[in-house]
């Protein structure tokens, strides 16, 4: 059964000024009005609990979002026997307020916050302030975290040769020494622009923004601000390499054949690129056209030097560049600056040689090949006498070995002949034995046949 709730209303607390204050906070700090209302309700409950020593579940606060009227209620359940006076009330006491009450109903007695003591009011104030600070810090962190890589402007508050502190409006930006341009000098109250490279939360929850003027993204964003074609996406920045304060190389590309990417970046009479150079306090900028062919791309990256040839080794990601003799120093640059920036821009290992150096290298390689061939021939010639000597030794060994072989052969032949004679003798013996046996059988037959012949002869004579 659902409990019936009955409100006993009293005078409301007028918080019109509080509503106006919350609206201002929402405009200035971006804190939503609804969040502030929840925070204030929590603060009032906390303050009332401390001042009146009651249960949290026993207090209810409602606040009108439009008028700001605040009502604080203490809820008690109607029971027959009271076990806890803080959350329960007897039926007899409830009916003194209203005879319609019955067991199970909930009475909400309104409390007037103006009766809060100073401690309770101070507690509510501290809770509200703390909530506002937390919400404001979180809002600032999210705001600047979304601005990573973007350009912000501010006024220098501190510049003593180390870390530079810049006032960005709502908070301060920190520019460490490594993020500064070494050729620049910063002074208090100077207005500067920088790129947001990092957002961190401090130990106490405060937001710390790291800004930079030496980062490659700073140049990239300056190009977007000054050149509409890049901002609109008609021209793309493929790569940026930079020696902050001295020189910078930017590779640009446009898929539209009708658009000249380099000319669009330079502008009429160099007005567009000059604005970027002025922002970088005179840093030289080379704008080159990106190309899919690495040989053409590397040749352009080494501008203003003229390139004769580029030998590409895809597997090693290595490029051998040949330049005229009078262009070698220009291609390498002061302290290797031009070659170093070109290598960073293209992401290729680049070795630059003059025409004379290249020819000398080729001749040296040819001479080495000839020397290697000569050494191979000499090794072969040295090997020939050794082979002949080995053959002679083998022949001598063969001659010495021949009589022994002949003796062994004769011995083998003698043994073979004796074996043949034995076989022949055995065969002869067998033949003689067979002949003798045949003679004996024939003689035996003659002896047996003779009496038979004499008997037949006598018979014939008698018949006659």
Residue pairs with C-beta under 8 A, 6 or more apart in sequence:
1 104
3 77
3 104
3 105
3 106
4 104
4 105
4 106
5 75
5 105
5 106
5 108
6 98
6 101
6 105
6 106
6 107
6 108
7 73
7 108
7 110
8 97
8 107
8 108
8 109
8 110
9 71
9 110
10 110
10 111
10 112
11 112
12 69
12 70
12 71
13 69
13 70
13 71
13 72
13 112
13 113
13 114
14 68
14 69
15 63
15 68
15 69
15 70
16 67
16 68
17 68
18 40
18 68
19 65
19 66
19 67
19 68
22 31
22 33
22 36
22 37
23 33
25 31
25 36
25 132
26 32
26 33
26 36
29 132
29 135
29 136
29 139
30 139
30 143
31 132
31 135
31 136
31 139
33 65
34 65
35 135
36 131
36 132
36 135
37 63
37 65
39 127
39 128
39 131
39 132
39 135
40 63
40 124
40 128
41 61
41 63
42 127
42 131
43 123
43 124
43 125
43 127
43 128
43 131
44 61
44 70
44 72
44 113
44 124
45 56
45 59
45 61
46 123
46 124
46 127
47 116
47 120
47 121
47 123
47 124
47 127
48 54
48 59
48 72
48 111
48 113
48 116
48 120
49 55
49 56
49 59
50 119
50 120
50 123
51 116
51 117
51 119
51 120
52 111
54 74
54 86
55 86
55 87
57 75
57 87
58 74
58 75
58 76
58 86
58 87
59 72
59 73
59 74
59 75
59 111
60 72
60 73
60 74
60 75
60 108
61 70
61 71
61 72
61 73
62 70
62 71
62 73
63 69
63 70
63 71
64 70
70 113
71 110
72 110
72 111
72 112
72 113
73 108
73 109
73 110
73 111
74 108
74 109
74 111
75 87
75 106
75 107
75 108
76 87
76 88
76 89
76 106
76 107
76 109
77 87
77 88
77 89
77 104
77 105
77 106
78 88
78 89
78 90
78 91
78 94
78 101
78 102
78 103
78 104
78 105
78 106
78 107
79 88
79 89
79 90
79 91
79 103
80 90
80 91
80 103
81 90
82 88
82 89
82 90
89 107
91 101
91 102
91 103
94 101
94 105
94 107
95 101
97 107
101 107
116 124
134 205
137 205
137 206
137 207
140 170
140 171
140 207
141 199
141 201
141 207
144 171
144 196
144 199
144 207
144 209
145 199
147 196
148 196
148 197
148 198
148 199
149 195
149 196
149 197
149 217
149 221
150 195
150 196
150 221
151 193
151 194
151 195
151 196
151 218
151 221
151 222
151 225
152 168
152 173
152 193
152 194
152 195
152 196
152 209
152 211
153 168
153 191
153 192
153 193
153 194
154 166
154 167
154 168
154 169
154 173
154 191
154 192
154 194
155 166
155 167
155 189
155 190
155 191
155 192
156 164
156 165
156 166
156 167
156 186
156 187
156 188
156 189
156 190
156 191
156 192
157 165
157 166
157 167
157 172
157 188
158 164
158 165
158 188
159 165
159 186
159 187
159 188
159 190
162 177
163 174
163 175
163 176
163 177
164 174
164 175
164 180
164 186
165 172
165 173
165 174
165 175
166 172
166 173
166 174
166 175
166 192
166 194
166 211
167 173
168 209
168 211
171 206
171 207
171 209
172 209
173 194
173 196
173 209
173 210
173 211
174 208
174 209
174 210
174 211
175 194
175 210
175 211
175 212
175 213
176 210
178 214
179 194
179 197
179 210
179 211
179 212
179 213
179 214
179 215
180 186
180 212
180 213
180 214
181 213
181 214
181 244
181 245
181 280
181 281
181 283
182 244
182 245
183 245
183 246
183 281
184 213
184 245
184 281
186 192
192 213
193 213
193 279
194 211
194 212
194 213
194 218
195 211
195 212
195 213
195 215
195 217
195 218
195 221
196 209
196 210
196 211
197 210
197 211
197 212
197 215
197 217
198 209
198 210
199 207
199 208
199 209
199 210
200 207
200 208
200 210
201 207
201 208
202 208
212 218
213 244
214 242
214 244
214 245
216 240
216 241
216 242
219 240
219 242
219 248
219 250
219 276
219 280
219 285
220 237
220 240
222 276
222 279
222 280
223 230
223 237
223 250
223 265
223 276
224 230
224 231
225 231
226 272
226 273
226 275
226 276
227 235
227 264
227 265
227 267
227 272
229 235
229 254
229 259
229 261
229 264
230 236
230 237
230 252
230 265
234 254
234 256
234 259
235 252
235 253
235 254
235 259
235 261
235 264
235 265
236 252
236 253
236 254
236 255
237 250
237 251
237 252
238 251
238 252
238 253
238 290
239 250
239 251
239 290
239 345
239 346
239 347
240 248
240 249
240 250
240 251
240 345
241 248
241 249
241 341
241 342
241 344
241 345
242 248
242 249
242 341
243 337
243 340
243 341
244 283
245 280
245 281
245 283
246 283
246 284
246 337
247 283
247 284
247 285
247 286
247 333
247 337
247 338
247 341
248 280
248 283
248 284
248 285
248 286
248 341
249 285
249 286
249 288
249 301
249 341
249 342
249 345
250 265
250 285
250 286
250 287
250 288
251 288
251 289
251 290
251 297
251 300
251 301
251 345
252 261
252 262
252 265
252 287
252 288
252 289
252 290
253 261
253 289
253 290
254 260
254 261
254 264
261 289
261 290
262 287
262 288
262 289
264 272
265 272
265 273
265 287
266 272
266 273
266 287
267 273
267 274
273 285
273 287
276 285
277 283
277 284
277 285
286 303
286 304
288 300
288 301
288 303
288 345
289 300
290 297
291 297
291 300
294 310
294 312
294 319
294 346
294 348
295 310
295 312
295 319
297 346
298 307
298 310
298 319
298 321
298 342
298 346
298 348
298 350
299 307
299 310
299 321
301 341
301 342
301 345
301 346
302 321
302 323
302 331
302 338
302 339
302 342
302 350
302 352
304 330
305 323
305 327
305 330
305 331
305 338
306 323
306 324
306 327
307 321
307 322
307 323
307 327
307 331
308 322
308 323
308 324
308 355
309 321
309 322
310 319
310 320
310 321
310 322
311 319
311 320
311 321
311 322
312 318
312 319
313 319
313 320
316 349
317 347
317 348
317 349
318 348
318 349
318 351
319 346
319 348
319 349
319 350
319 351
320 351
320 353
321 331
321 350
321 351
321 352
321 353
322 353
322 354
322 355
322 358
323 331
323 352
323 353
323 354
323 355
324 354
324 355
325 354
325 355
325 356
327 354
328 352
328 353
328 354
328 357
330 338
331 338
331 339
331 352
332 338
332 339
332 352
333 339
333 340
333 341
339 350
339 352
342 350
343 349
343 350
353 361
